[in-house]
Structure formats: C-alpha cells, structure tokens
C-alpha cells in the first residue's frame, strides 16, 4: 500500500513518494537556472531530475484539496516574474 502525506483536515493528500521527489525537481530547476535556462519543458526537467516525464507531470499535478485545479502546463519558468538575470 502506498503512503500519503495527510492534510491538515486529516484527509490523504500527496503520496509520500511524490513528496520525496519534489526536492529533486527543485534542485534540477536551480541547476538549469544557473546554466541560464529561463523555461523548461517537462521532458527537459524530467531528464535533469532523472525521472520519466509522465511521472514528473503526475507529481507536479498532485493536489491536496478536493476540487482544486491540477497543473496542466508542461512548461515551467526557472525564474520568478520580475527577477533579473
């Protein structure tokens, strides 16, 4: 049985394996940003993180609130809006 992180209201939320992969994705985004990459596709981010792109998209679309909207974009920015460099 897969484990999930519980939400504040006691409901099952994001799977624990997904939570464990999130720092890997963040490190990959930082590394890409340091190389000057401004935007990255799910395929590029997955390759940088060493995972399958479908798994990455599923992980990043995970949500904890019932009825919340899932992430549908497959392109992410490595810099926050208004940042320089």
C-alpha positions in Angstrom: 0.0 0.0 0.0 1.3 3.4 -0.9 1.6 6.0 1.9 0.4 9.6 1.5 1.0 12.8 3.5 -2.0 13.8 5.5 -3.6 17.2 5.1 -4.5 19.4 8.0 -8.1 18.2 7.9 -6.9 14.5 8.2 -7.5 13.6 4.6 -5.0 11.7 2.5 -3.0 14.1 0.3 0.1 13.9 -1.8 1.7 10.5 -2.0 4.9 10.2 0.1 7.0 9.1 -2.9 5.9 12.3 -4.7 6.8 14.5 -1.7 10.2 12.8 -1.6 10.8 13.6 -5.3 9.9 17.3 -5.0 13.3 18.4 -3.7 14.9 16.6 -6.6 12.8 18.6 -9.0 13.7 21.8 -7.2 17.4 21.1 -7.3 17.1 20.3 -11.1 15.4 23.7 -11.6 18.1 25.5 -9.7 20.8 23.8 -11.8 19.0 24.7 -15.0 18.6 28.3 -13.9 22.3 28.5 -13.0 23.0 27.5 -16.6 20.9 30.3 -17.9 17.8 28.3 -18.8 14.7 30.5 -18.5 12.0 28.0 -19.3 12.0 24.2 -19.3 9.6 21.6 -20.6 8.5 18.6 -18.6 10.7 16.4 -20.7 13.8 18.6 -20.0 13.1 18.9 -16.3 12.5 15.1 -16.1 15.8 14.4 -17.8 17.6 16.8 -15.5 16.0 15.1 -12.4 16.5 11.6 -13.7 12.8 10.6 -13.9 10.2 9.8 -16.5 8.4 12.9 -17.8 5.0 11.3 -17.2 5.9 10.7 -13.6 7.1 14.3 -13.2 3.9 15.7 -14.7 1.8 13.4 -12.4 3.9 14.5 -9.4 3.6 18.2 -10.2 -0.2 17.9 -10.7 -0.7 16.3 -7.3 -3.1 18.3 -5.1 -4.2 18.1 -1.6 -7.5 20.0 -1.6 -10.6 18.3 -3.1 -11.9 20.2 -6.1 -8.6 22.1 -6.6 -7.3 22.6 -10.1 -4.5 20.4 -11.3 -1.5 21.8 -13.0 -1.9 21.4 -16.8 1.0 23.3 -18.1 4.0 21.4 -19.3 6.4 24.3 -19.3 7.8 26.0 -16.2 9.9 29.1 -15.7 13.1 28.8 -13.8 13.0 32.4 -12.6 10.3 34.3 -10.7 8.5 37.1 -12.6 10.4 40.3 -12.4 13.7 38.7 -11.4 16.8 39.8 -13.3 19.5 37.7 -14.8 
